[in-house]
Amino acid sequence: MAPSIATTVAGVLGTARRITVKVGSSLIVGDDDGVRHDWLASLGTDIAALKTAGKQVVLVSSGAVALGRRHLGLRKTTRLDHKQAAAAAGQALLMQAWERALAPHGIPTAQLLLTIDDTEQRRRSLNARATLDVLLAQGGLPVINENDSVATDELKYGDNDRLSARAAQLVRSDVLILLSDVDGLYTADPARYPGAEHLAYITAITPEIEAFAGGAGMAGTGTGGMRTKLEAALIASGFGCATIIACGRADHPLARLADGARATLVAASGSPASAYKAWIKGTLAPGGSVTIDDGAARALAAGKSLLPAGVTKVEGRFDRGACLRVFDSAGTEVARGIAAYNATEAAAIAGLGSAEIERRLGFSGRDELIHRDDLVML
């Protein structure tokens, strides 16, 4: 029996709408600590092909520290201040390299430096997600890296594998691709045990699967290893995102994956949209509530967003990004969703048309009080 689309790398890539690609340092930086421009150009061509096919792509890119170290003449060291200085110098060089790779395809790049608080704190994660949504809607290519220049060891993702999983969660990616020096997970280290079995498809990350990863990181420029890749895949699976662990050494690594190159696919649990809706419905403690008129209730039932015009009452003290209960005119809770405004702002624009929001608040916010993507019917 032929494998289903959902269990093959090519099938997952073909059906994905949003794709997050993590690129390791050893792929971007050569043995001389310089940029591998020809390889980057080939990846740029792959990304352009994905975008032409109607897909949105987010990059998580390592390499800033290695490039900055060479630029400043710093030796490789564990000193935090040296690494942070190298990161500060290397970020500009890294973005120049990506801009050079994508410019021939007319794809604008944009840099987003994140700290762990940007994905763990609700308000900051909403701001980061909003930025990414705008960049993707405008056809841009977000290039994400950890803000190593200011992050401390206690407040770091630790490596870009984990960061890429959090980035994929922010944009609700359908698939996370981890490109590095290895072509997937084996039952043992293939360099030491030639008979080790390659695992092409993993339904769930069990203790047995984790044991195959061992404890050592890969040799080379980067900081990650197979264990951190499985940790990233576990995070991604939890919010409905599949993960592909693949070798990116050769030119056109994404095209090669679509053509059947060896890789490990870790299955998703559900879908990003369903996981997010389940989270809203069942795991958030609502911070307030709104009551809506009958017209708004019909609009929500038809799959529309909640506009301020349909709101008749706002209750509670809540910040932007809080979960709200939505009651109809009879007092029945009909939905829950994530607020685009805080309580004071929501009360000020209740009953107003979208065109009046800026005049009332003094700034131009979203047209919706709760966007349909952030709302679940009960």
C-alpha positions as CSV (number, residue, x, y, z in Angstrom):
1,M,0.0,0.0,0.0
2,A,1.3,3.4,-0.9
3,P,2.0,5.8,2.0
4,S,-0.5,8.5,2.6
5,I,0.4,12.1,1.7
6,A,0.5,13.0,5.4
7,T,3.3,10.5,6.0
8,T,5.7,11.6,3.3
9,V,7.9,14.6,3.2
10,A,6.8,15.6,-0.3
11,G,3.2,15.2,0.6
12,V,3.5,17.4,3.7
13,L,5.4,20.1,1.8
14,G,2.8,20.0,-1.0
15,T,-0.1,20.6,1.3
16,A,1.6,23.1,3.7
17,R,0.5,26.7,3.6
18,R,3.1,28.2,5.9
19,I,6.6,26.8,6.2
20,T,9.2,27.7,8.8
21,V,12.8,26.8,7.7
22,K,15.7,26.7,10.2
23,V,19.2,27.0,8.7
24,G,22.1,25.9,10.9
25,S,25.4,27.8,11.2
26,S,27.4,25.1,9.5
27,L,25.3,25.5,6.3
28,I,25.7,29.3,6.1
29,V,29.3,29.7,7.3
30,G,32.1,27.9,5.5
31,D,35.4,26.4,6.9
32,D,37.0,29.9,6.5
33,D,34.2,31.4,8.6
34,G,32.9,33.2,5.4
35,V,29.4,33.1,3.9
36,R,28.6,30.2,1.5
37,H,27.0,32.6,-1.0
38,D,26.5,30.0,-3.8
39,W,24.6,27.7,-1.4
40,L,22.5,30.6,-0.1
41,A,21.7,31.6,-3.6
42,S,20.4,28.0,-4.3
43,L,18.3,28.1,-1.2
44,G,16.9,31.5,-2.3
45,T,15.8,29.9,-5.5
46,D,14.0,27.2,-3.6
47,I,12.3,29.7,-1.4
48,A,11.2,31.7,-4.4
49,A,9.7,28.5,-5.9
50,L,7.7,27.9,-2.8
51,K,6.4,31.4,-2.7
52,T,5.4,31.1,-6.4
53,A,3.5,28.0,-5.5
54,G,1.4,30.2,-3.0
55,K,3.2,29.3,0.2
56,Q,4.5,31.6,2.9
57,V,8.0,31.1,4.3
58,V,9.7,32.1,7.5
59,L,13.4,31.7,8.1
60,V,15.2,31.1,11.3
61,S,18.8,31.7,10.6
62,S,21.9,30.9,12.6
63,G,25.4,32.2,11.7
64,A,25.6,35.7,13.2
65,V,28.1,34.8,16.0
66,A,30.4,33.0,13.6
67,L,30.4,35.8,11.1
68,G,30.8,38.5,13.7
69,R,33.7,36.7,15.3
70,R,35.6,36.6,12.1
71,H,34.7,40.3,11.4
72,L,36.0,41.4,14.7
73,G,39.0,39.1,14.9
74,L,37.7,37.4,18.0
75,R,38.8,33.9,18.8
76,K,36.2,31.2,19.6
77,T,35.4,31.4,23.3
78,T,32.7,30.8,25.8
79,R,32.9,34.3,27.2
80,L,29.4,35.8,27.1
81,D,30.5,39.4,26.3
82,H,32.6,38.2,23.4
83,K,29.8,36.1,22.0
84,Q,27.4,39.0,22.4
85,A,29.8,41.4,20.7
86,A,30.2,38.9,17.8
87,A,26.4,38.6,17.5
88,A,26.0,42.4,17.3
89,A,28.6,42.6,14.5
90,G,27.4,39.5,12.7
91,Q,23.7,40.2,12.5
92,A,24.3,42.9,9.8
93,L,26.5,40.6,7.8
94,L,24.0,37.8,8.1
95,M,21.2,40.0,6.8
96,Q,23.4,41.2,4.0
97,A,23.9,37.6,2.9
98,W,20.2,36.8,2.9
99,E,19.4,40.0,1.1
100,R,21.9,39.1,-1.6
101,A,20.4,35.6,-1.9
102,L,16.8,36.8,-2.2
103,A,17.2,40.0,-4.2
104,P,17.3,38.3,-7.6
105,H,13.8,37.0,-7.0
106,G,12.4,40.3,-5.8
107,I,11.7,39.0,-2.3
108,P,12.2,41.7,0.4
109,T,13.8,40.4,3.6
110,A,13.1,41.6,7.2
111,Q,15.0,40.9,10.4
112,L,13.3,40.0,13.6
113,L,15.4,39.4,16.7
114,L,13.6,37.6,19.5
115,T,14.3,36.9,23.2
116,I,12.6,34.2,25.1
117,D,10.1,36.7,26.6
118,D,8.9,37.5,23.1
119,T,7.4,34.0,22.8
120,E,6.6,33.2,26.4
121,Q,4.8,36.4,27.4
122,R,1.4,36.6,25.9
123,R,1.3,40.3,25.0
124,R,4.8,40.3,23.4
125,S,4.1,37.1,21.5
126,L,1.0,38.8,20.0
127,N,3.0,41.8,18.9
128,A,5.6,39.5,17.3
129,R,2.9,37.5,15.6
130,A,1.2,40.6,14.3
131,T,4.5,41.8,12.8
132,L,5.2,38.5,11.2
133,D,1.6,38.4,9.7
134,V,2.1,41.8,8.1
135,L,5.5,40.8,6.7
136,L,4.1,37.6,5.2
137,A,1.0,39.3,3.8
138,Q,3.2,41.8,2.0
139,G,5.2,39.0,0.4
140,G,8.3,39.5,2.6
141,L,10.6,36.9,4.0
142,P,11.1,37.3,7.8
143,V,14.5,36.2,9.0
144,I,14.5,35.4,12.7
145,N,17.4,35.0,15.0
146,E,17.8,35.1,18.8
147,N,18.8,38.5,20.1
148,D,22.1,37.2,21.4
149,S,23.5,40.7,21.9
150,V,21.3,41.2,25.0
151,A,20.1,37.7,26.0
152,T,21.7,36.1,29.1
153,D,22.4,32.4,29.5
154,E,19.5,32.0,31.9
155,L,17.0,33.7,29.5
156,K,18.0,32.1,26.2
157,Y,16.3,29.5,24.0
158,G,19.7,27.9,24.0
159,D,19.8,27.1,20.3
160,N,17.9,27.9,17.1
161,D,16.2,24.6,17.0
162,R,14.1,25.5,19.9
163,L,13.7,29.0,18.7
164,S,12.5,27.8,15.3
165,A,9.8,25.7,17.0
166,R,8.6,28.8,18.8
167,A,8.7,30.9,15.6
168,A,6.7,28.2,13.8
169,Q,4.2,28.4,16.7
170,L,4.0,32.2,16.4
171,V,3.0,32.1,12.7
172,R,1.1,28.8,13.0
173,S,3.2,27.0,10.5
174,D,2.1,23.7,9.0
175,V,5.6,22.3,8.8
176,L,9.0,23.1,10.4
177,I,12.1,22.2,8.4
178,L,15.3,21.8,10.3
179,L,18.3,21.9,7.9
180,S,21.7,20.9,9.3
181,D,24.5,18.4,8.6
182,V,22.4,15.3,9.2
183,D,19.7,13.7,7.1
184,G,17.5,12.6,9.9
185,L,17.3,10.4,12.9
186,Y,18.9,6.9,13.1
187,T,18.6,4.2,15.6
188,A,22.3,4.8,16.5
189,D,25.1,7.0,15.3
190,P,25.6,6.0,11.7
191,A,29.3,7.2,11.8
192,R,30.0,4.6,14.5
193,Y,27.4,2.0,13.6
194,P,27.1,1.5,9.8
195,G,24.1,-0.8,10.3
196,A,22.1,1.9,12.1
197,E,18.5,2.2,10.7
198,H,17.3,5.5,9.3
199,L,13.9,6.5,10.6
200,A,11.9,8.1,7.8
201,Y,8.6,8.6,9.7
202,I,8.0,9.1,13.4
203,T,4.4,9.2,14.6
204,A,5.3,10.4,18.2
205,I,8.4,11.2,20.1
206,T,8.6,8.5,22.8
207,P,11.3,7.8,25.3
208,E,12.6,5.2,22.9
209,I,12.9,7.7,20.1
210,E,14.6,10.2,22.4
211,A,17.1,7.5,23.3
212,F,18.1,7.2,19.7
213,A,19.3,10.9,19.7
214,G,21.9,10.3,22.4
215,G,23.3,13.2,24.4
216,A,26.1,14.7,22.3
217,G,25.7,17.6,19.9
218,M,27.0,17.5,16.4
219,A,30.5,18.6,15.7
220,G,30.9,21.8,13.7
221,T,29.9,25.5,13.8
222,G,26.5,25.2,15.4
223,T,25.3,24.5,19.0
224,G,22.5,22.1,18.4
225,G,22.3,18.4,18.1
226,M,19.8,15.7,17.3
227,R,18.4,15.9,20.9
228,T,17.5,19.6,20.5
229,K,15.9,18.8,17.1
230,L,13.6,16.2,18.7
231,E,12.8,18.7,21.4
232,A,11.9,21.2,18.7
233,A,9.8,18.6,16.9
234,L,8.0,17.8,20.2
235,I,7.1,21.5,20.7
236,A,5.9,21.8,17.1
237,S,3.8,18.6,17.2
238,G,2.0,19.9,20.2
239,F,0.5,22.8,18.2
240,G,-0.2,20.8,15.1
241,C,3.0,21.4,13.1
242,A,4.9,18.6,11.4
243,T,8.7,18.6,11.5
244,I,11.2,17.6,8.8
245,I,14.8,16.9,9.9
246,A,17.1,17.0,6.8
247,C,20.6,17.5,5.6
248,G,21.0,20.8,3.8
249,R,24.6,20.5,2.7
250,A,23.9,20.2,-1.0
251,D,22.6,23.0,-3.2
252,H,18.8,23.4,-3.5
253,P,18.0,21.6,-0.2
254,L,14.3,22.3,-0.2
255,A,13.9,21.2,-3.9
256,R,15.8,18.1,-3.0
257,L,13.4,17.3,-0.2
258,A,10.4,17.7,-2.5
259,D,12.1,15.3,-4.9
260,G,12.5,12.6,-2.3
261,A,15.8,13.3,-0.5
262,R,16.3,11.3,2.7
263,A,14.9,12.9,5.8
264,T,13.0,12.2,8.9
265,L,9.4,13.4,9.2
266,V,7.9,13.8,12.6
267,A,4.1,13.8,12.5
268,A,1.9,16.6,13.7
269,S,-0.8,16.2,16.3
270,G,-3.8,17.7,14.6
271,S,-3.4,21.0,12.7
272,P,-2.1,24.5,13.8
273,A,-5.6,26.0,13.5
274,S,-7.3,23.2,15.4
275,A,-4.7,23.2,18.2
276,Y,-5.0,27.0,18.6
277,K,-8.7,26.9,18.7
278,A,-8.6,24.1,21.3
279,W,-6.2,26.1,23.4
280,I,-8.6,29.1,23.3
281,K,-11.6,27.0,24.1
282,G,-10.2,24.9,26.9
283,T,-7.0,26.2,28.4
284,L,-7.3,29.9,28.8
285,A,-8.8,31.6,31.9
286,P,-11.1,34.3,30.4
287,G,-10.1,37.8,31.5
288,G,-13.4,39.5,30.7
289,S,-16.5,39.4,28.6
290,V,-18.4,41.2,25.9
291,T,-22.1,41.0,25.1
292,I,-23.2,41.2,21.5
293,D,-26.4,42.0,19.6
294,D,-28.3,39.5,17.5
295,G,-26.7,40.7,14.2
296,A,-23.2,40.1,15.5
297,A,-24.3,36.7,16.9
298,R,-25.5,35.7,13.4
299,A,-22.3,36.9,11.9
300,L,-20.2,34.8,14.3
301,A,-22.3,31.8,13.5
302,A,-21.5,32.4,9.8
303,G,-17.8,32.4,10.5
304,K,-17.2,36.2,10.6
305,S,-15.1,38.2,13.0
306,L,-16.5,40.2,15.9
307,L,-16.6,43.9,15.0
308,P,-16.9,46.6,17.6
309,A,-20.2,47.7,16.0
310,G,-21.9,44.5,17.3
311,V,-20.8,44.9,20.9
312,T,-23.3,46.2,23.5
313,K,-21.4,45.7,26.7
314,V,-17.8,45.2,27.9
315,E,-17.1,43.7,31.3
316,G,-13.8,43.0,33.2
317,R,-10.3,44.5,33.3
318,F,-8.2,42.9,30.7
319,D,-5.2,43.6,28.5
320,R,-4.9,43.2,24.7
321,G,-4.4,39.4,24.1
322,A,-6.7,38.3,26.9
323,C,-9.3,35.6,26.3
324,L,-12.9,37.0,26.4
325,R,-16.2,35.3,26.9
326,V,-18.7,36.3,24.2
327,F,-22.4,36.4,25.3
328,D,-25.4,36.9,23.1
329,S,-28.3,39.2,24.0
330,A,-30.0,36.4,26.0
331,G,-26.9,35.9,28.2
332,T,-25.7,32.7,26.7
333,E,-22.0,32.2,26.1
334,V,-21.7,31.6,22.4
335,A,-17.9,32.0,21.8
336,R,-14.5,32.7,23.2
337,G,-11.7,34.7,21.6
338,I,-8.6,36.7,21.9
339,A,-9.1,40.5,22.3
340,A,-7.4,42.9,19.9
341,Y,-7.9,45.7,22.4
342,N,-7.7,46.2,26.2
343,A,-10.8,46.7,28.3
344,T,-10.7,50.5,28.2
345,E,-10.2,50.6,24.5
346,A,-12.9,48.0,23.9
347,A,-15.4,49.9,26.0
348,A,-14.6,53.1,24.1
349,I,-15.2,51.6,20.6
350,A,-18.2,49.4,21.5
351,G,-21.0,50.0,19.0
352,L,-18.8,52.0,16.6
353,G,-18.1,51.2,13.0
354,S,-14.6,50.2,12.0
355,A,-14.0,53.6,10.3
356,E,-14.6,55.4,13.6
357,I,-12.0,53.5,15.7
358,E,-9.0,55.8,14.9
359,R,-11.0,58.9,15.7
360,R,-12.2,57.6,19.0
361,L,-8.9,56.0,20.2
362,G,-6.4,58.3,18.5
363,F,-4.6,55.5,16.8
364,S,-5.4,53.1,14.0
365,G,-5.9,49.6,15.4
366,R,-7.5,46.4,14.0
367,D,-11.0,46.6,12.5
368,E,-12.0,43.6,14.6
369,L,-12.4,43.4,18.3
370,I,-11.9,39.6,17.9
371,H,-10.6,38.3,14.6
372,R,-12.3,35.1,13.4
373,D,-8.9,33.3,13.4
374,D,-8.7,34.1,17.2
375,L,-12.3,33.0,17.9
376,V,-13.9,29.7,18.7
377,M,-17.7,29.0,18.8
378,L,-19.0,27.1,21.8
